[in-house]
């Protein structure tokens, strides 16, 4: 469980660093940049949600296996 949270924290940190880097280095207009940043944030949120759901389902299945074996 700790590994999952560490991975997710690293993923979110990487996404944040990437977004800030893109903000600082891109030659796009303000409106284009805003649209791009919002799209990246939504993609990161969707990726995080999917990883959370997969992890939750795995842990739920593991719990059910353990509960049935006891």
Secondary structure, 3 states (H helix, E strand, C coil): CHHHHHHHHHHHHHHHHHHHHHHHHCCCCHHHHHHHHHHHHHHHHHHHHHHHHHHHHHHHHHHHHHHHHC
